[in-house]
Amino acid sequence: MSAKFEISFAKSARIEGATAVLLKTSDGDAPAGSAVADPAGVFIKAAKVARFSAKSMSVLDIVAPQGSDADRVFVLGLGKAGEVTAHDWLRAGGVAASKIGKAEAAVVFLDAPGLDVQPTQAADFALGLLLRAYSFDTYKTKKGEDDDKAKASTVKVTIVTADSSAAQKAFAVARAVADGVNIARDLVNEPANILGPEEFAAKAKELEKLGVDVEILTEKEMRKLGMGALLGVAQGSVRPPRLVVMHWKGAKKEQPVAFVGKGVVFDTGGISIKPAAGMEEMKGDMGGAAAVTGLMHVLAARKAKVNAIGIIGLVENMPDGNAQRPGDIVTSMSGQTIEVINTDAEGRLVLCDALWYCNERFKPKFMINLATLTGAIIVALGNTHAGLFTNSDSLAAELTEAGLATDEKLWRMPLGKDYDKMIDSKFADMKNTGGRHAGAITAAQFLKRFVGETPWAHLDVAGTAMSSPSNEINQSWGSGFGVRLLDQLVRARYEV
């Protein structure tokens, strides 16, 4: 069990009985805080013996250093001072969290020689601490003594940096981001028997405490609106669907920006049932909706000066006697008809009605939808990039820039008429899949038919929202991918 961190910032701190973390660049002199934490200069000999050169994210562990009041000293390498990126500060915080998790108290010295540490960088380091500290063990009843002790304790972490007051202020924003990411992780990690459409909607409703207007549409209301595509997916489950509309009015007179999430709380594939192996992972098929919910939390918690809409379509896809069949034709809210070729291509049916509803009701500046939509995107990009499909070059550039800044990377994929033809149907306006070839692209082409001229982007996060590789700031199966990315987009481009 990872420890909980109580983080504060100061210009100086006492280290008696604490774990000290000293940052060091590979081209700088002594580590930050050496005079306080290593007055006897133990680091020099220890680094020589261990051949420690302060490469990025490398760690030198010195236990009970002679002459120091600290119980333990970790020297954390950052690489060359001029090459430290914004994301490196998060990574460094994550590495530090992995080393100090069981300490009673920790003091981190940030201001390494050669670095001019800015308040936002100090806050990013703290954000890395919080993101790495996340774990999901709600349903574990048997824990070892060490786990129980760690769970019961809170590690007090003091981050020492010159501009501590400004860093503390910046940390308020970083904490909001951490909370939003961890909300998304919680939602993805929850088992489907606990988190159905109604329970998910109730979680989103909690955002009202932060000032978000939350509206929940029931099956009856969606039927009146003509959402035949979304309701077709839901009809095989005894659990009723929900459409949740979240509205953060941080800039009331501004045209809103909109985020739409696929929320299939469990996906069996329906009548086109999936193979049994690995089907348990389909509890995470609502990763897009989780990210939108986490994002709306961030925007509200940090009082973002933006008018933002978050819409999530929540359904369960089950092979019941009432489930829709391959060959069924449904009518979407747009009036366009869809031949259901494969009931396992269900996410796009949920999204098409949610996108149309969003566009018609709110007339947003842009719409960005997130969805664990296709296995094909994992074949194309693996687990390191999400697929980006868009009708707007400017939105593509902004999203790519935000992805590079947060290390939630995107790779733009093509759209075009030749791909669009692949989803034409003999019996309806379109079919819901074009087959195996270009599967991620034809899914995006399908969605594009429901956005009109509004700038729009589709992020296929099937490979990044769940079961993605562990790294310095994430050890969880559910990653919370998309929350930091879209918050960065809003912060950099769309706040007034």
C-alpha positions in Angstrom: 0.0 0.0 0.0 1.5 3.4 -1.0 1.6 6.0 1.7 -0.5 9.2 1.8 1.5 12.4 1.5 0.8 15.6 3.4 2.8 18.1 1.4 4.0 21.6 2.4 6.6 24.0 1.1 9.2 25.9 3.1 12.5 27.8 2.7 14.2 25.6 5.2 13.3 22.5 7.3 14.7 20.4 10.1 15.7 16.8 9.1 16.0 15.0 12.4 14.7 11.5 12.0 13.5 12.2 8.5 14.3 10.8 5.0 16.1 13.5 3.0 15.8 13.7 -0.8 18.5 15.8 -2.5 18.2 16.7 -6.1 21.3 16.9 -8.3 22.0 17.7 -11.9 24.7 15.7 -13.7 26.6 18.9 -14.6 26.1 20.7 -11.2 28.2 20.7 -8.1 27.0 19.2 -4.8 23.3 18.1 -4.4 20.7 20.5 -3.2 20.6 20.7 0.6 24.1 19.1 1.1 25.1 21.5 3.8 22.0 20.5 5.9 21.6 16.8 5.1 25.2 15.8 4.4 27.6 18.1 6.4 30.3 15.4 6.5 30.3 15.1 2.7 29.5 11.4 2.7 27.9 11.8 -0.8 31.3 12.3 -2.5 32.7 8.9 -1.5 29.3 7.1 -1.9 28.9 8.5 -5.4 32.4 7.4 -6.4 31.9 3.9 -5.1 28.4 3.5 -6.7 29.5 5.3 -9.9 26.6 7.6 -9.5 26.6 10.4 -12.1 23.1 11.9 -11.5 21.7 10.6 -14.8 18.0 11.4 -15.2 15.9 9.6 -12.6 18.8 7.7 -11.1 19.0 7.4 -7.3 21.8 7.0 -4.8 20.7 5.6 -1.5 22.8 6.5 1.6 21.6 4.8 4.8 22.3 6.4 8.2 24.9 8.8 6.7 27.7 9.8 9.1 27.3 13.3 10.6 23.7 13.8 9.3 20.6 14.2 11.3 18.6 12.4 8.6 18.0 8.7 8.9 18.5 8.2 5.2 19.5 10.3 2.3 18.4 9.7 -1.3 20.2 11.7 -4.0 18.0 11.9 -7.1 19.6 12.6 -10.4 18.0 15.0 -13.0 20.5 14.8 -15.8 21.8 17.9 -17.4 20.3 21.1 -16.0 19.4 22.5 -19.4 17.6 19.3 -20.5 15.2 19.0 -17.6 11.6 19.2 -19.0 8.3 20.0 -17.3 7.4 16.3 -17.3 10.7 15.4 -15.7 9.6 17.3 -12.6 6.6 15.0 -12.4 8.8 11.9 -13.0 11.2 13.1 -10.3 8.4 13.4 -7.8 7.2 9.9 -8.7 10.7 8.5 -8.2 10.9 10.3 -4.8 7.5 8.9 -3.8 8.7 5.3 -4.5 11.7 5.8 -2.1 10.1 7.7 0.8 6.7 5.9 0.9 7.4 4.2 4.3 9.2 7.0 6.0 7.6 8.8 8.9 8.7 12.2 7.5 10.6 13.4 4.5 12.3 16.6 3.5 13.0 17.3 -0.2 15.6 19.8 -1.3 14.8 21.0 -4.8 17.2 23.9 -5.5 20.1 22.0 -6.9 23.1 24.1 -8.1 22.6 24.9 -11.8 18.8 25.0 -11.5 16.5 28.0 -11.1 13.5 26.2 -9.7 10.3 27.9 -10.6 7.2 27.6 -8.4 5.3 25.6 -11.1 8.2 23.1 -11.2 8.1 22.7 -7.5 4.3 22.1 -7.7 4.9 19.6 -10.6 7.3 17.7 -8.4 4.6 17.5 -5.7 2.1 16.4 -8.3 4.4 13.6 -9.3 4.5 12.5 -5.6 0.7 12.4 -5.4 0.2 10.6 -8.7 2.7 7.9 -7.8 1.2 7.5 -4.3 -2.1 6.3 -5.8 -3.1 2.7 -5.4 -6.4 0.8 -5.6 -6.8 -1.9 -3.0 -10.3 -1.2 -1.8 -11.4 -4.8 -2.1 -8.3 -6.5 -0.5 -9.1 -7.8 2.9 -5.8 -9.5 3.7 -2.8 -7.2 4.0 0.6 -7.7 5.7 1.7 -5.7 8.7 3.7 -3.4 6.6 0.7 -2.6 4.3 -1.5 -1.9 7.3 1.1 0.4 8.8 1.6 2.2 5.6 -2.2 2.6 5.1 -2.7 4.0 8.6 0.2 6.5 8.3 0.6 9.8 6.6 4.0 10.8 5.5 4.7 14.5 6.1 6.7 15.8 3.2 8.3 19.2 3.3 9.6 20.5 0.0 12.4 23.1 0.5 12.7 25.7 -2.2 13.5 29.4 -2.3 10.1 30.7 -3.5 8.1 28.4 -1.1 5.0 30.7 -0.8 4.5 30.9 -4.6 5.1 27.1 -4.8 2.5 26.5 -2.2 0.0 28.6 -4.2 0.9 26.7 -7.4 0.4 23.4 -5.6 -3.3 24.2 -5.1 -3.7 23.8 -8.9 -1.5 20.7 -8.9 -3.6 19.1 -6.2 -6.7 19.7 -8.2 -5.1 17.9 -11.2 -4.0 15.0 -9.0 -7.5 14.6 -7.6 -9.0 14.6 -11.1 -6.6 12.0 -12.4 -7.2 9.8 -9.4 -10.9 10.1 -9.7 -10.6 8.8 -13.3 -8.4 6.0 -12.1 -10.8 5.0 -9.4 -13.7 4.9 -11.9 -11.7 2.7 -14.3 -10.5 0.4 -11.6 -13.9 -0.2 -10.0 -15.5 -3.6 -10.9 -18.6 -3.4 -13.0 -20.8 -5.1 -10.4 -20.1 -2.0 -8.2 -20.1 0.7 -10.9 -23.0 0.6 -13.3 -24.6 3.5 -15.2 -26.6 4.7 -12.3 -23.7 4.5 -9.9 -21.4 6.2 -12.3 -23.9 9.0 -12.8 -24.1 9.4 -9.0 -20.3 9.8 -8.9 -20.6 12.6 -11.5 -23.4 14.2 -9.5 -20.9 14.7 -6.6 -19.2 17.4 -8.7 -22.1 19.7 -7.7 -20.2 20.2 -4.5 -17.6 22.1 -6.5 -20.1 24.2 -8.4 -20.6 22.1 -11.5 -24.2 21.9 -12.8 -25.0 18.3 -13.3 -28.0 17.0 -15.2 -28.8 13.3 -15.5 -31.0 12.1 -18.4 -32.9 8.8 -17.9 -33.9 6.3 -20.5 -37.3 7.9 -20.8 -35.8 11.3 -21.6 -33.3 9.9 -24.1 -36.1 8.0 -25.9 -38.1 11.3 -26.2 -34.9 12.9 -27.7 -34.7 10.0 -30.3 -31.4 8.5 -29.1 -32.0 5.2 -30.7 -28.3 4.4 -31.2 -27.3 4.7 -27.6 -30.5 3.0 -26.4 -30.0 0.1 -28.8 -26.7 -0.7 -27.0 -28.3 -0.5 -23.6 -31.4 -2.6 -24.3 -29.7 -5.9 -23.5 -28.9 -5.0 -19.9 -31.2 -4.9 -16.9 -29.2 -1.8 -15.8 -30.8 1.3 -17.3 -28.6 3.8 -19.3 -27.9 7.3 -18.3 -26.6 10.4 -20.1 -24.9 12.9 -17.8 -24.4 16.5 -18.6 -21.8 18.4 -16.6 -21.5 22.2 -17.0 -18.7 24.3 -15.4 -19.5 28.0 -15.9 -16.1 29.6 -15.1 -16.6 32.1 -17.9 -20.4 32.3 -18.3 -20.6 34.5 -21.4 -18.1 32.6 -23.4 -19.0 30.0 -26.0 -18.3 26.6 -24.3 -15.8 24.0 -25.0 -17.1 20.5 -24.9 -15.8 17.0 -23.9 -17.7 13.8 -24.5 -16.8 10.4 -23.1 -17.8 6.9 -23.9 -19.0 5.2 -20.7 -19.6 1.5 -21.4 -19.4 0.3 -17.9 -18.9 -3.3 -19.1 -18.7 -4.6 -22.6 -19.4 -8.2 -23.3 -19.6 -7.5 -27.0 -23.3 -8.1 -26.9 -24.6 -10.8 -29.2 -21.3 -10.5 -31.1 -19.7 -11.7 -27.8 -16.1 -11.3 -27.1 -13.7 -14.2 -26.3 -13.6 -15.1 -22.6 -9.9 -14.5 -22.3 -9.3 -11.0 -21.0 -13.0 -10.0 -21.0 -12.6 -8.9 -17.4 -10.7 -5.9 -18.7 -13.9 -4.6 -20.3 -14.8 -3.1 -16.9 -12.5 -0.3 -18.1 -14.4 0.4 -21.3 -15.6 3.6 -19.7 -12.1 5.1 -19.6 -13.3 8.0 -21.8 -16.2 8.9 -19.5 -13.9 8.6 -16.5 -11.4 11.0 -18.0 -14.2 13.6 -18.8 -15.4 13.3 -15.2 -11.9 13.7 -13.8 -11.3 16.7 -16.1 -14.5 18.4 -15.0 -13.4 18.0 -11.4 -10.0 19.6 -12.2 -11.6 22.6 -14.0 -14.0 23.2 -11.1 -11.5 22.6 -8.3 -9.0 25.0 -9.7 -11.7 27.5 -10.7 -10.7 27.5 -14.4 -11.9 30.6 -16.3 -13.6 28.7 -19.0 -17.1 27.6 -19.9 -16.9 23.8 -20.2 -19.4 21.1 -21.0 -18.8 17.4 -20.1 -21.1 14.8 -21.4 -20.9 11.0 -20.8 -23.0 8.3 -22.2 -23.3 5.5 -19.7 -24.5 2.0 -20.8 -23.8 -1.7 -20.2 -23.5 -3.9 -23.3 -24.9 -7.4 -22.5 -26.2 -10.4 -24.6 -29.6 -10.6 -23.1 -32.7 -12.0 -24.8 -33.7 -8.4 -25.5 -30.2 -7.4 -26.8 -30.0 -5.9 -30.3 -28.9 -8.3 -33.1 -26.4 -8.0 -35.9 -28.5 -6.7 -38.8 -30.7 -4.5 -36.7 -31.2 -1.0 -38.0 -31.5 1.8 -35.4 -32.3 5.5 -35.9 -29.9 8.0 -34.2 -30.9 11.3 -32.7 -29.6 13.0 -35.8 -32.2 11.0 -37.9 -29.5 9.1 -39.6 -30.1 5.3 -39.7 -27.4 2.8 -38.8 -27.2 -0.9 -39.6 -25.6 -2.7 -36.7 -23.2 -5.1 -38.3 -21.4 -6.0 -35.1 -22.8 -5.4 -31.6 -19.3 -5.2 -30.3 -18.8 -1.9 -32.2 -21.0 -0.3 -29.6 -19.1 2.6 -28.3 -19.5 4.6 -31.5 -23.3 4.1 -31.2 -23.2 5.6 -27.7 -21.0 8.5 -28.8 -22.9 9.5 -32.0 -26.0 10.4 -30.0 -24.0 12.1 -27.3 -22.0 14.2 -29.8 -25.2 15.2 -31.8 -26.9 16.2 -28.5 -24.0 18.2 -27.4 -23.6 20.0 -30.7 -27.3 20.8 -31.0 -27.9 22.0 -27.5 -24.6 23.8 -26.6 -23.2 25.0 -30.0 -19.6 24.6 -28.6 -16.3 26.0 -29.9 -15.1 22.5 -30.4 -16.0 19.0 -29.3 -13.4 16.4 -28.1 -14.5 12.9 -27.5 -12.5 10.3 -25.6 -13.2 6.6 -26.0 -11.6 3.2 -25.5 -13.0 2.6 -29.0 -10.9 0.0 -30.9 -8.3 -2.7 -30.5 -7.1 -1.6 -33.9 -5.6 1.6 -32.4 -3.5 -0.6 -30.1 -2.3 -2.6 -33.1 -1.3 0.6 -34.8 0.2 2.6 -31.9 0.7 0.2 -28.9 0.3 1.7 -25.5 2.4 4.8 -25.7 0.2 7.1 -27.9 -3.5 7.6 -28.2 -5.0 8.0 -31.7 -6.0 11.5 -32.7 -8.6 11.9 -35.4 -9.9 15.4 -36.3 -11.5 17.6 -38.8 -9.4 20.6 -37.6 -5.7 21.2 -38.2 -5.6 23.9 -35.6 -7.2 21.7 -33.0 -4.8 18.8 -33.9 -1.8 21.1 -33.4 -3.1 22.3 -30.0 -3.8 18.8 -28.8 -0.5 17.5 -30.0 1.3 20.3 -28.2 -0.7 19.6 -25.0 0.2 15.9 -25.3 3.9 16.6 -25.6 3.8 19.0 -22.6 2.1 16.4 -20.3 3.6 13.3 -21.9 0.1 12.0 -22.7 1.1 11.7 -26.3 -1.1 11.7 -29.3 -0.5 10.5 -32.9 -2.6 12.0 -35.7 -4.3 9.4 -37.9 -5.9 9.9 -41.3 -9.5 10.5 -42.3 -10.8 10.7 -45.8 -13.6 9.8 -48.4 -12.1 6.4 -49.2 -12.4 5.4 -45.6 -15.8 6.9 -45.3 -17.1 4.7 -48.1 -16.2 1.6 -46.1 -19.1 2.3 -43.7 -21.8 2.8 -46.4 -24.6 0.3 -46.0 -26.9 -1.3 -48.5 -29.9 -1.1 -46.1 -29.3 2.1 -44.0 -27.5 5.4 -44.1 -24.4 3.7 -42.7 -23.2 0.6 -40.9 -21.4 0.6 -37.6 -18.2 -1.1 -38.8 -16.2 -1.3 -42.0 -14.5 -4.5 -41.1 -11.1 -5.4 -39.8 -9.1 -3.2 -42.2 -8.5 0.4 -40.9 -10.8 -0.4 -38.0 -9.8 2.6 -35.9 -10.1 4.9 -38.9 -13.6 3.8 -40.0 -14.7 4.1 -36.4 -13.6 7.7 -36.5 -15.3 8.2 -39.9 -18.5 7.0 -38.3 -18.3 9.6 -35.5 -17.4 12.4 -38.0 -20.9 12.0 -39.6 -22.4 13.3 -36.4 -20.4 16.5 -35.7 -21.3 18.7 -38.7 -18.9 21.7 -39.2 -18.0 22.0 -35.6 -14.3 21.6 -34.9 -14.0 18.1 -33.5 -11.4 15.6 -32.3 -11.7 11.9 -31.4 -9.1 10.4 -29.1 -9.0 6.7 -29.2 -7.5 5.8 -25.8 -8.0 2.1 -25.9 -4.3 1.5 -25.4 -3.6 4.3 -22.9 -6.6 4.5 -20.5 -6.2 1.0 -19.0 -3.5 -1.7 -18.8 -0.9 0.8 -20.0 2.8 0.4 -19.0 3.7 1.4 -15.5 6.0 4.5 -15.2 7.3 6.9 -12.6 3.9 8.5 -12.0 1.5 5.7 -12.6 1.5 2.2 -11.1 -2.2 1.7 -11.6 -4.1 -0.5 -14.1 -6.4 2.5 -14.8 -4.1 5.4 -15.8 -6.4 8.4 -15.8 -5.1 9.2 -19.3 -6.6 12.4 -20.8 -7.2 14.4 -17.7 -3.9 16.2 -17.6 -3.8 16.4 -21.4 -7.1 18.2 -21.7 -6.6 20.4 -18.6 -3.3 21.5 -20.3 -5.2 22.3 -23.5 -7.7 24.4 -21.7 -5.1 26.1 -19.5 -2.8 27.0 -22.5 -5.4 28.0 -25.0 -9.0 28.5 -23.8 -9.2 30.3 -20.5 -10.2 33.9 -20.6 
